Amino acid sequence: MPTGAEPPVIVPPVIVLVRPQLGQNIGKAARAMLNFGLTEMRLVSPRDGWPNPSAGPAAAGADIVLERAVAFETLAEAVADCAHVYATTVRKRGVSKPVFTPEEAAQAIHAAGATRSAIVFGPERSGLETDDVALARAIITVPVNPEFASLNLAQAVVLCAYEWSKGAALGVVEQPTVEEILPPAPQAELDGLIGHFEALLEPFEYFDPPARAASTRRTLRNMLTKPGWNHLEVRTMRGMLSALERRPRKE
């Protein structure tokens, strides 16, 4: 970076815990986050509600993370303001998305600069569901011993937070040369586009038969999350769909 230049603005990732089961595990995840400089935790439908008195002792002093933690009803709400959403999962579950190691994901988050990112972790016993993974734009998979691939929640958070901290502490990130590239649209805009597609297709019985509706909707979502639309592209696509909704002009 040139002498006297302003340091690049880098927004730390949000850590999202989906349906966490034990308050102790939330506390341990908070401790892992603060060890590496992350303070923004979001919870999706924690089993025992929030706040949880069991989280504090397990956090071992990471109170600032727990105090700032916010609970949401759905994952879509929790990541609505995030342009980059990474789902941590051992299995790809048949979802075709870019796959990163924690180190590669950390590099991508740093490269995103001021654009908000989220790293999503699933419940302790089962991990993320297929529909949770479908919300993400990329997958983080940790290379582990194939004969014993089990990581607990705090361990998974530690790995991702540590990789993030390496770039943050060493200042290895530099802003690229100026490019006319818009950042990806926030998740809420992308969800609006997907909902628009679904509303337009519904009257044509596109999602029939009912037994396959969920799978068809999931495939549609996966297709639309792949390109990494920016807000201008989402707006253009929404305009095209709105035009299709209107009746054609009479000759």
N, C-alpha and C positions, 0 to 999 in steps of 0.2 A: 504494500500500500504506500503511495507517495507520502513524503513527509508533510505533515500539516493537514492531511486529508481526514475527513470525518470517518470514524470507524463504521463499518457496515451495520445496519440495524438488523438484528436477528431475534425473532420472537421464539422463546422456548416453547416446546410442544406441550399441549394439554394431555394429561394422562386420564383416560376414561376407563373406569371399571364397570363392566356390564354385569348386573345381577350378582354382585359379590355376596357371599353367603355368611361370612363371619366378620364381626367387627375387628377381631384381632388381625385378620388378613388385610383389612383396609388400613389399619394402623401400621402394619409392617410395610405395606406398599408406600405409605406416606413417608416413613423413615427412609426407605430406599430412594424416593424422589429427592428429598431434601439433602441426602448425602451427595447428590450430584447436581444440586442447584435448581431443581424443578419444584415449583410450588403450586401449580394449578391442577387440582384434581376434580374430576366430575364423576358422579356416581349415577348409574342407571338402575332404577328399581332395586336398591339393596334389600335383600331378603328380610332383614330385621329392622328396616327403617333407618332414618337418619335424623339427628345425630345418634351415634351408637356409643354407649359408655365403655364398651370393651375396646374401642379403637385407641383411646388415649394412652393407656399404659403400654400397648404394643408399639405405639409410635415413638416411644423413648425420647420425647422432647421435640418431635417434629410437629408441634402444636399448630404452627402457622399454616401448615398444609391442611390439617383437619378443620381449622377455623374457617378457611376460605373455601372448603369443599362445598360443591353445590350438587343437589340431587335432581334428577330428571326422570320423567316417566318413561321416555323412549330414547333409544340411541340416536334416532334422527334429530330429536330436540337437542341432545347433548353436543352434537357435532355440527349444528346448523350454521355456525359462523366460521367453520373450518374449511379451507380450500383443499387441504391435503389430509386424507384420512387413511391411516394404516391399521389394518387388522392383524393382530398377532395370533397365529394359529400354526400348529404342527402340521395339520393336514390341509391341503388345498380344497378338499370337499367338492371337487369337480368344478370349482369356480376359476375361470380363466382371467387372471389379473396378473400384473407385474409382481414378481416375488423378490424381496430384498432380504439380506441379512440385517441384523441390527446396525452394523457399521455402515452399510450402504444406505439404509433408511436415514441414519443420522446425517450423513453427507448430503442427502437430498433435502432434508429439513433445513440444514444450514444454507444450502444453495437457494432455498425458497425465500431467504431473507425475512422481510417483514410480513410475509404471508403466513397466516395462522395454520398450524398443523395439529393433528390429534393422533395419539397412539392408543389403540383400543385393546383392552384385555378382557377375556371372558371369565365366566364363573369358575371357581376352583376345581370343581369335579369334572365338568363337561367341556369347558372352553366355549368359544363363540359358536353360536348356531349359524347355519347356512345363511339365514336372512340377515344376521348381523354382518357377516363377511360381505354380503352383497352390497351393503351400504358403503363399504370402503372402496377406495380407488387403487389400493395396492395391499400386498400381504407381507408381513414380516415373519420369517421362519428362522428359528435358531438352529444352526447345525449342532446336533447332539448325537450321543451314542444311540444308534438305531435299536439296540437291545434294551435301552432304558432311556426313553425319550421324555420322561415326566419331569416337568418343571413346576414348582409352586408359583403362586401369583407374585410374591415379592421377588423371587429369583428372576422372573421374566421382566419385571419392572426394572430391577437392578441392571440387567444386561442392556436394555434400551437406554436407560438414563445415563449409564456409564459411557456408552458410545456417543451420546449427545454431548456429554461433558468434555470429552477429549477435544473436540473441535472448538467448543466454547472457551476452554481454558487456554488453549495454545494459540488462539487467534489465527488459525490456518485458513479461515474463509476469506476470500476476496470477492468483491462484487465483480461480475463479468463485465466486459465491455458493453456499452449501451446497446440494447437490442429492443426493437419495437415488438416485444412480446408481452401480452397482457397476462397477469396471473390467473390461475384457475378460479372459476366462480366459486363462491361459498356453497356449502352443502345445501343450504335452504333453497338457493336458486336452482340447483340441479334437481332437488326433490320436486320443485314446482314444475320443471320441464317434464319429468317422468310422470307426474300426476296429470299433466296436460295430455300427454300421449295416451295414458290409460283412459281418461275421460272421453277422448276422441274415438278410441277404438271400441269402447264398451257397447255403444248402440249397434255396432256391426257384429256383435256376438263373437268378437275376436278371442275372448278368454273362455269360450266354451270348448269342451265340456267343463263343468264346475270342478271335476276331480283333478283337472290339469291346470286350473286357473292360477294357483299359487306358483307352480313351476314356470308357467308362461310369463307371469309378472316378474319373477326373479330373473329370468333370462333377458327380458326387456331391460330391466335395471342394469344388469351386468353389461349389456351392449352400450347403454348410454353413459355408464361411468368410465368406460375405457378411454375415450378420447381426451379427457381432461379439459372439457370446455371452459373457455374464459367467459366472463359475464356478457361480453358483446355477442359471442357465438350463441350463448343460451338465449339472449334476448332476440336474436335473429331467428333462431329455431322456433321460439314461442310465437313470433310474428307470423311465420310460415303456417304454423298449426292454426292460429287464429284465422288466417285467410282461408284455410281449408274448411273451417267451421261455418264460414259465411256462405250463403247461397250464391252461385255464379250470377253475374249480371245477365239480364235478358238481352238478346240480340236486337 
